[in-house]
Amino acid sequence: MNYILALFLFTQILFSSELQNKEVSVFSSPAISEEVENTQVIKETTLLEIKESTSFQTPKKEIIDYSKEVFLLDDTFSQAKTLYLSYQKFPDVIYQKQTFAIDLKVIVARDNYEKIDIRFLDALNVSVLNKDSLWSEKEEQEYENKFYFKVSSSDFVMPRIQILLYNNGMLQETQYLDALKLEFTHLANGNKRFSNVIAKELIVNNYKTKQYNNKELLTVLDLSAQEGNLEDFTLGLEYLEQGSTSFDQDYPSQNLIYHVIVPIHTKKITFNYYSLKTNSFISINLPIILENELISTQSDLNPNNSNFEFYKKIAISAFLFFFLIITLWKRKLIYLIITLVFVILLILYVMPNKTAIIQKDVIIYILPTKNSTVFFKTQKEQLVEILNHKAGFYKVLFNTNDKSTEIIGWIKENNVSKN
């Protein structure tokens, strides 16, 4: 009986340790870590629940074309002018890709109205980021609004503004503001460190660097900006592999998770942005501080090479040998059953992993999430070893074409053809 209790306790410890052995990823900082791996599953579940609960009862949202002019059906409504429009604040000079604000003011000289609306007419190479922004009443019958614009080309035309006044669901009056004539200029010509960001403020919330392979490092940046164009962020042509992992904004606030692969000898990452506060370039230097462990795509997280797995096999073999001796000595059925259990466990652990074929151009991810960083793309049909399965992804192991690098990463399960 003592042997059975010892076996039970050993088994519990063995498998509880395995469950607690989680992968360490490049997103393990408080600002980046668990959110990157878990948020996608939560979002999909929540969206599915919302869709199921509202599919038969949610009315269609009215689609408004803010670039289309609206006309009065009856000219008698507009005999007396009661709408007065003006630009309150706007920049004199704008830059390519800059996001800038224009403040509008509307005075309504009447009592019987229910809402104010707006249209942006005849614009060229200009986008409005918050077309449906709500008007705020500053004083009685005086309203203000701030709209954010972005110019994509030097060949641009600002929109002509149409203001609409409604009462009881009917259009009562329209008035117009002529399009602004703004000066356009290019910025940072020849500045190789320019990140393309023009903002009131850009902050590096966090960043982390880990070894990617024997020759390269992977750095992940967590950036925030106010009144900027963080979606255009880049570290220039110096780094060939870089890109956005996630981008969120509730303008004027923006957040970007950005990754870049740099040579292993890199000492720091340097870039600058144009500050609208100081009207000057501000340089940001990030020293490379290398974490000791490799990222989750590398061989230290290969279960086949895990010390824990090795010692587990040794322990099972030792218990098998022990109970085999006890069985031969005591010649009791219970010891024979225990011995057979350990035989089965040992067979399961020493059996090779399943293999599969993946096709050319299959994307390899760092983590088993849809928004995870892409770090490799297969160049040809590839034989892979399947290490794990999780949330619609397979963890696979294979060698690159020249056999010099061992790749471990996650692929979508529909990319796998069992061998």
N, C-alpha and C positions, 0 to 999 in steps of 0.2 A: 504493500500500500504506500509506503514512503517513496518508493521509486515512482509510482504513478503520480503522486502529488508533485514530486520534483519535476517530472516530465511536463505536467500541466503548467506549472509556474514558468518553466523555461520557454514553452510555446507562447505563452502570453507575452513575456518580455520580448521574445524574438520578433513577433509580428507587430506589436505596438511600436517598437523601435522603427520598424520599416515604414509604418504609416506616418511616423513623425519626421521621417527623413525627406524634407522638402527640397526642391531645387532652389538655388540662389540665382537670381536673375539680375541683369543690369538695371532693372527698374526697382531696386530694393530700397531706395531712399524714401523717407516719409512722404515727399511730394510726388513721387513717381510710382512707387512699387506696386502694392496690391491693387491699386486702382486700375493699372494697365491690364492686369491679367483677369480681374473679376468683373469690371464694370460692364464689359460687352455682354456677358451672359445675363446679368441683371437687367440691362437695357432691353435685350431681346425678349426676355420673359415678361417684363412690364409692358412693352409695346404689344405683345401678343394678347395679354389680358385686356388691355385697353381696346384693342381692335375687336376682340370677341364680344366685349360688353357694350360696344357702341356701334357695331356694324349695322344695326337695324334702326337706330334711333338718332344718330348724330346728323343734323342737317348739313348740307354742303355749304362751305364757307364761300361768301361772295368773293369772286375774283375781280379785282379792280385793275384796270390798265391806267397806271398813273401817267403814262406818256400820251394819252389820248385826250384831246380837247373836248369839253362838254359845253353844249349850247343850250340856251334858254328856248323853251318851246313857245313862250308867249312874251313878247317884248314889253308888255304892259308892266311886268314885274320889275323891270329895270329902268323905269322912267326917272326915278330919283336915286342918286348915288348915295349909298350908305356904307360902302366898304372902302377903307383907306389902307393901302399897303405900303410897306417900306422895308428896305434892307437895313438892319441894325448894325451888323458886324460881319466883315468878310476880309480875307487876305488880299493884299495888293499883288503879291507874287506867289505862284504855286509851282510845284515841281512834279516831274513825271512820277507816277505811282503814289504820290502823296495823297493821304486822306485829309481833307480839310473841312471846316465847319462854316456854315453861313447861317446867321441869325435873321429871322423874319419877324415882322411885327404887323398885326392886323388890328385896326380899330373898326368896330361895328357901331354905327350911329343909328341903331334901331333896337326895339325891344323884342319884336316877334321873330325869333330865330331859334333853331335848336342845335345846329352844328356847323362847323367850318371844315371844308375839305380843300385839297390842293392837287394840282396837276403840274407836271414838269414837261414842257413842250419843246420840240424841235432841237433836242440836245444831240451832240455828236461826240463820240468817244468820251462820254462822261456818264458815270453810274452814280445813282443815289442809294446810299446804304440803308437808310431808315425812312423810306417813303411814307410809311404809315405812322410816323411819330405823332403823338397826341399833342394838341395845343394846350398851353397852360395860361390861365387867366391871371395876369399880373395886377391889373386894376380893373375896375368895373368896365366891361365891354372892350377891354384891351387885352390882346392875346399875343403870345410869343412862342416861337418854336425854333429848334436848332436842327438843321439838316446837315448830314455828312455826305460829301461828294468825293469822287476819286476820278482823276483824269488819267487815261491810259496812253495818250499820244499827244504830241505837240499840235497836231491838227485836230483841234477840239472846238466845240461851241457850247457854252453854258446854256442851260435851259431857260426858256421864257416861263415865268411863273403865272399860273392861273389859280385864283382863289375862288372857291364856290361857297355860297351861303344857302343853307337849307332851312325850311320850316315845314313841319308836318310831312316830311318825306319828299317835299317838292322843292326844286331848285328855284330860289328867289332872285339871286343876283350873282353876277360874275365880274371880276376885275382882274387886271393883268399888271405884272411887273416886267419891264424889259430885261433881257438877258444881261448879266454882268459881263464886262470886258476885263478879263484878268490877264496879267502878264505871266507868260510861261517861260521857265528856264530849266535847263538840264543841270543835274547836280552830280558832283563827285566824278567828273570826267578824269580818267586815269587813276582814280583811287582804288587800288586793288583790294584794299581791306574793307571797302564799303559794303555793308550787309543788305543794302537796298531799303533799309528801314528809315523812315522819316516819322518821328514821333515826339510827343510832348515828353515822354519818358520811356526808357527801356530798362528793365531790371532782369538780371539773372537770378532767379529764385534758388536754383540748385543745379549742380552738374556733377557727373560721375564718369570716371574712366576705368575700363577694365580691359584686360588682354583679350584680343579678338582671335589672333593666331600668332604664329612665331614671328611674324613680321609687322603686324598691325595692332592698333588699339581701337577700341570703340568708345566714343564719348557721347553721352546723352545730355542735352541741355534742356532745362525747364525755364522758359522765358515768359515775361509778361510785359505788356506795353499799354500806354494810355494814348488815345487819339493817334494811333499809328497805323501802319500797314504791315503788321507782323506776318501776314500770309505770304509776303514777298521775301521773307528772310532767306539769306544764303551766306555761305562762307566763302564764296568765290570759286574760281577755277582751280585753286591750289589743291583742293580735295575732290577727288573724282566720285567717291561714294558718300553721298549725304542726302538728307531728305527729311520731310515732315512725318512724324509718327502720329501726332494728333494736333488738331487746331480747334479752339473754341473761342467764341467771342460774344459778348453782350455789349456792343459798342456804346461807349468808347473804350471799354476794357477788353483786352485780348490775352489769350494764353496759347503758347506753342510748346510742344515737346518735339525736339529736333535731334537727329542723330547724325554723326559723322565718323567715318573711319579714317584714321590718321596713321602715318608711319610710326613704328615703335620708338624711334629716337626723338619724336616730337616733345619739346619741353613745355610749350604753351600754345594756346589757341588765341589769336588776336583778331578782333574785328572792330568796326566802328559804325555808329549810326548818327544821323543828323538830328540834333535836338532842337525842337521848336521853342523850347524855353530860352535857350542861350543863343539860338541861331548860329550854331557851330557844331563841328564834328566832335563826338565824344568817343574816345577809344576804350575798349574793354579787353583786358588781358586775363585769361584763365590758365593758371599753371596746371600742367598735367600731373595729377596725383594718382598714381596707379594703385588700384586695389590688388591685393595678393592673389585672390582667386580668379580663375577664368570665368567667362560668362557661360550661360547654360547651354551654349551650342558646342562647347569644347569637351575634350575627352575626359576631363576630371569628373564629369557627370555621366559618363558612360557606365551604366550598371555593370557591364562586364568587367570594368576596371576598378570597381568600388571595393575598398578595403572591407566595408561592412558586409558585402556579398561574399567576399572571400572567407571571412571569419565565420559567417553563417554556414557555409558549406563545411568548413572544418568542424564546427560544433555538431552539425547533423551527423557527419561521419563518425565523430567520437561517440555520440549517443547510440548510433547504430551498432558500432562495435561493442559497446558496453552491454546493450540489451541482447545482442547476439550471444555473448558469453553467458549472461544470466539465463537465457532461454536454454542453451545447451546444458547448463548446470541444473537449473530447477525443473526443466521440462514441463512448464505449465503453459496453458493456452493463452493466458493474459499477456505473458511476456512475448510469446510468438506474435500476437496481434500488434503489440507495440513495435516489435522489430520490423514487421511488414510496413507499418506506417512510416517509419524512418527510411525504409528502402524506397517507398513511393516518393517521399519528400526529396530524397537525394537524387532520384531519377529526374524529377521535375526541375531541380535546380541545375543539373549538369546538361540537360537537353539544350541543344542550340536554339537560338531565337528563330522565329519564322522569317522568311525572306519574301521580297516582293519586287515587282518591276515598276518603275515610274518612268514616264515618258520625258521627252525633251521639253525644255522651257517650263518645268514645274518649279514653283516658287517655294523656297525653304524659309521658314519663319523662326525667329528667336524664341517666341512663346506661342502656346496653343490658343491664340486669340486672333480675330479678324483684323484688328488694328495693330498687330505686332509688327516690329521692324522686320523688313525683308533683308536678308544678308547674303543669299545665294540663289542662283538660278541654274538649273541643270542644262548642260550643253548638249547632252545626248541621252538616249535611253539608258537607264541606270538600274543596276541591281542593288537593293538596299536591305539592310537588316532592321526588322521592326523591334524596337525596344519597349514601346509603351503606347497606350491609347488613351486619349482624354478629350472630351468635349468636341467630338467630330474631327479630331486631329490624330495623326500617328507620329510618334517620335521615331526617327530613322537614323541609321548610321551607314555611312558609305565613304569611299575614298574618291578624291578628285581624279580627273582624267590622267594626270601625271603621277598618281599614286603618292604624291608628296604630302598631302594634307588629309586628315581624317575629319569629316564633316558630321556633326550631330545637330539636328534641328527638327522642326515640326512641319508636316505637310498636311494639307486637307485630305480627309479620308477618301474622297472621290478621285484623288490622283493616284490611288494605289491599285495595282493589279496583282493579286496574289500569285506567287510563283508556284 
